[in-house]
Amino acid sequence: MDTLHGLAPLALVTNGIAAVQRSRIARAAIADRFTAIVISEEVGSQKPDRAIFEHAVAALSTSGAPDPSRIVMIGDGLHSDIKGAIDFGIDAIWFNVRNKPADPAIVPTATVRTFDDLYPLLGIPG
């Protein structure tokens, strides 16, 4: 998160019970790295529903809606994160740390297993 923070507005989008998720975020001490924290219970929809992605984009928008071609979802959930992003119409990078089998019906923009693999895709020197 330290590498990505400050390069672009970041949103953390998570499914779950707000009190549990906020506690986890607090313990991880990462809240300050995000422009927006979007929790399904608080917004009334969950990934992969389009509405949670709309809420996240709106929360990141300070001067109108950002260009969808400049938004990327990075997530480890193939069905919730990646399918949701694809259905929403934005790029999706599958962070497949555990080398889970792919689903031919869900084709991410890219798949990475480490942050070192991720950074070049975002234009960040390794």
Secondary structure, DSSP 8 states (H G I E B T S, - for coil): -TTTBTTB--EEEE-S-HHHHHHHHHHHT-GGG-SEEEEHHHHT--TTSHHHHHHHHHHH-SSS---GGG-EEEES-IIIIIIHHHHHTSEEEEE-TT-----TT---SEEESSHHHHHHHTT---
